[in-house]
Amino acid sequence: IREYMMEFGIKCFSSIIFENIDLEIEKLKDNIYSNAWVVQEINGSGGYGTWLLTEKNQKSVLPLLKSNFKRYIISKYYEQNIPVNVTVMVSEKQTVVFPASIQIIEIHNNQLMYRGNDFIAFRDLSDKLKESVLRTASNISNALRLKGYKGIAGIDLMIVDEDVYFCEVNPRFQASSPILSKY
């Protein structure tokens, strides 16, 4: 989906797909220059299956990642980031973008775990960033509509150095959906 979104000019992190048996720090460094990576199972939820892999924790994390046959999408970890979520509704003729929130993410046992959303904190971002997040979510929604998607979805974005990057689409109701129903 990242490749599809890039066709619409949406910024995405560089990423690569690895089989678990091929996971080695030196191979990661050759493909994505960094000393820390986000390693996500192709199918995960709420942080389960999303790992922070570093040179320091590799001896404890790599055996866990290699224990079952899985494919992972890997991208650089940015320590200074703001994770954002926007729920959208996509219909045949239009898209609706609901209020955005900042995701609360906690590192627990080397996994990046979702712990909730903060709608109030999103309001504290600069107007420029808020506009960029909502415009990006709208563009992604329209790209989904063009692909034939209809329904609700959660769009995960990441703000790094004042730029907004697309991370993923969750094609379902999310933990924040009940809050949005009050609007």
Disulfide bonds with the S-S distance in Angstrom:
none
